[in-house]
Amino acid sequence: MRLQAVILCITCLTGLPSVARALDSAVPAIDFSAEERAYIDQKRAITMCVDPDWEPFERIDENGQHEGIAADLVQRVAQRTGLKIELLPTRTWDESITASKAGRCQIMSFLNKTPARDQWLSFTDPIFLDPNIIIAREEHPYIGDIRGLSNESIALPRGTMVEEHVRRDYPNLRIILTNNEPEAVALVSERKADLTVRSLIVAAYAIRKEGLFNLKIAGQVPELSNQLRIGIISSEPVLRDILDKGVKTLTAQDREMIANRHVPITIQQGFDYGLLWKLVIATLIAALFAGYWMRKLSLLNRELERLSVTDKLTGIFNRLKIDEVLESEIQRSQRYVHPFSIILLDIDHFKRVNDTHGHQAGDRILVEIAALLQTSSRETDIVGRWGGEEFMIICPHTDESGARSLAENLRKAIEGHDFTTIGRQSASFGIATYRTGDHPNDLVARADRALYSAKNAGRNRVVGE
């Protein structure tokens, strides 16, 4: 899902029930095991805890109903798996966490996986991806790296994934805990905190709804990107497997349609004719003001979109973008029966380089290899950093033979390059070609096995599976 569509979505979606039915009719039947089918056939309700105040992701409305992006996604998963899910109402996120730990609800609708939560929950694959951004006041300088800040205060809702990671990874920041996200943003707006970290979608929703024009997007924290999942209490492994299979049926189109439904721009009409001229003048002023802010938001959005898909060190695509392209290419291959392949490569003996020459030398190698991959691959290939010293190239319309040929060219380009400080360096390559029915994890797992085979066979070689 494009980030620009999230912030500046003005599409008025109509006929959504019929669209949803059409999408569901195209979803292949889920292959449940006998144990999973027996679980579903019990027809017992699954209790669910949610965040009651996290718009537009989810909330509990005045009538006690669960609504928002999470509600629609979870409902779609429930429909496709045949499960009946009932809400356990709570007043705060802390209450939901407490109820989940006590076993009063079997699932939590929409949360990030963290080590602390692993103690009592298991998780599905991500049901929704959304980057976290840094929100600061208008006068605050751009934040290229949050680690470079010194003793600044950050307002964060308690009990969240972001709080857990900031406490562990950014001791340079002074944390101010709040009860919810609107309170955290209000502290920044009122100069009681220097910054906060917020979901991109939540920030876009709040900027429009709350008129927070003294705030701006000051940077991004790629390592804190939201990979929102359904959490299941650890005593329910069969339920986790059922829900995970349901989550895997969700497409990028499903997610984008649901997100756009909850982050629209609504225009209300009607005025008092006795105040016509005043309203005309006010409208002109408002239009000029709105135009200024829309242009400013558009510029920020374009920069944020670039940052959100770019690896900070190497300047090529990051893991978030590669995940998005991988899912898109699988859907394209399913629809048009086109071949495509992926190449996964790992720098040989990279730890030895860091230990011998230092991490700055290691960083230079990563930058130089990224440049080699871009110049030596084809225009249609998508090159990204997969993580650490691993890179991935997604090769549309490419069968195994074509991927092997490209990987061999890349291997020779790296082997023949004179790297700064260290001289010669090599890399090992694993390739995998899409097979009917593959999910992204299946394709990556085969490429990963091929990569390890290449390393075990002596490195500096190409292996396919």
Beta strands, then each sheet from edge to edge (+ up, - down):
strand 1: 45-49
strand 2: 53-54
strand 3: 58-60
strand 4: 66-67
strand 5: 84-87
strand 6: 107-111
strand 7: 121-123
strand 8: 128-130
strand 9: 132-137
strand 10: 153-157
strand 11: 174-178
strand 12: 195-199
strand 13: 215-220
strand 14: 226-233
strand 15: 340-347
strand 16: 382-387
strand 17: 390-396
strand 18: 427-433
strand 19: 462-464
sheet 1: 5+ 1+ 6+ 14- 7+
sheet 2: 5+ 1+ 6+ 14- 8+
sheet 3: 2+ 3- 4+
sheet 4: 11+ 10+ 12+ 9- 13+
sheet 5: 16+ 17- 15+ 18- 19-
end
